[in-house]
């Protein structure tokens, strides 16, 4: 369904994989994550500023809702005017999330189907490879599981690489060295001891049977959950701090509209549903990460972990940018 996006994105990942990542799957994911986060940083900055401004004008929003509760049309007009006065886009805070979600879904498909989207092999070759290595098409993540099972001649007789090349040649596709490319990808799935094609587990039986395989993956999941929590906490704390600064500074605001001056006085702070939602999301995010961590290959969790690590650094930079903006605004005001 999303092949028109996944195919070019897969080729972009393949470009990273064959150049700066040195045919390592882990570094491919890390470099891709850095590029995506850097590209989205201006949008994330605008989203943060918009969220802070939305919190700042909440007292005025409540005042208008109370004043025009029986006149929806007038309320909408006044709300639009308020947003325009403060240069706020109500949907602005949602845009980065709306962009990141499809990227996550698409990257999940690419990571779990590297033969289709990175190497661009047609289905008949993929099915032949899975048949040779003994992976059923109906099994979970058959493509990346097949890559995991590729072994060099010393570990498997007869030579699996040779078998794959012979099987692909019999299809008459004209492709060559398929077995070597799969063996290269198999080696590239090892990222500092993490087997990125394996699904992590919390099953003590599996962990005790192969601790070298599963303990590093379990550690990756724990780190991912912790980083998700601290990233969310930092974001919420930053918005509260900046909104509180504005609320203290702007107890009374004069707004010129239609050549008349109106004064809106900030109301005493009441329980803000947006703050409650932010606090809730601070815990929902890590719980979702924990749930997802044990259902997908570790490569997906590496993307998740790298993404949140970069988000923490990004948030600290954005905090400094917002602080500098406040200093400039105070100087100009």
Phi, psi and omega in degrees: 000318181257023183300330181294339175261318187291324181296309178293324178293323176297322178291328175295317176297321179295324177297316177296316183300319185270355181241265189291337180274350177060040179062028175251125184295322181295312179295329176300314180295317181296312181295321178298318180297316179299315181298315181297315182295320178295320180295328183269356186300316177302320179293321178295321178299313179298323179296319180295315179298318179297319180295319179296316181294323178297319177294322182298321185267006180305319177302323180288324176298314180296323179297316179292321179297322178287322184288323184243035183296338180257006181225085185297322181296315179295321178299315180298319179296316180293322179294317179298320178295320179297315179298321180292320179300322184259007178054051183246136173249109183304330181271355185298325183287343182268340189300312179302321179294321179294331178280318184293325184298309178296327176298318179297316181295316181293317180294325176302316179296318182292317181294321183275347178232064184292332181290325182280320190254331177271311182269348176060038177279139177291163185302322183298324178288318179299316180295322179295317178299314180297323179295316183294318182275350175088037178247125179286138179302335182275355181286165180290129177050060186297326183291309183287333174294320178298317179297321178300328186273353177294130181227150177289167186302326183296334183262350187208119177241134358291166185299117182294322179300315179296320178299317181295314180299320180292318179296319179291320179298325181293339179282345178070033181274342182087357179280146180227164178057029179296317181299318179295321179295322178290322177295322177296318178292321177303314178294325181287347177283353176269113184237098182052043179089353178270124175271099192289347179269001183258141177279125179298160180216153171250009178290113184298328179298313179293319182296316181291332179287327181215070183297328180297330179275310193269333180295316176299325179291322176296320178297320177300317179296318180296315179298320180298316179296316181297316180294323176300315180296311183292328176295314179295317181297317180296318180296314180295316180298322180294318180294319179296316182297314181290322178294321179296322178299315180292319183296323178291321185286326191243061178291329177230130180234130177261131182235128178265124179215132180053040176064016175238147180258124177246146179243124175252126178259129180298135179279158175304141184295130177245175179297121184261119180298333179292325177291320178298319179295319180297317179296322179293316181296334180298333180257332179294320180304306178299324179294320176296318178300316180298320180292314183291326187306326185260018179235354183231158175301152185299336177300323177294319180291330175296317176300316181299313183294313179298321180299315181286328175297316178292324179298324179296313177298317180299319181295320178296321178293317180296321177303317178294321178296319179292320177299315178297325178294320178295321178297317179295318180296320180295320180293320180286331182278000000 
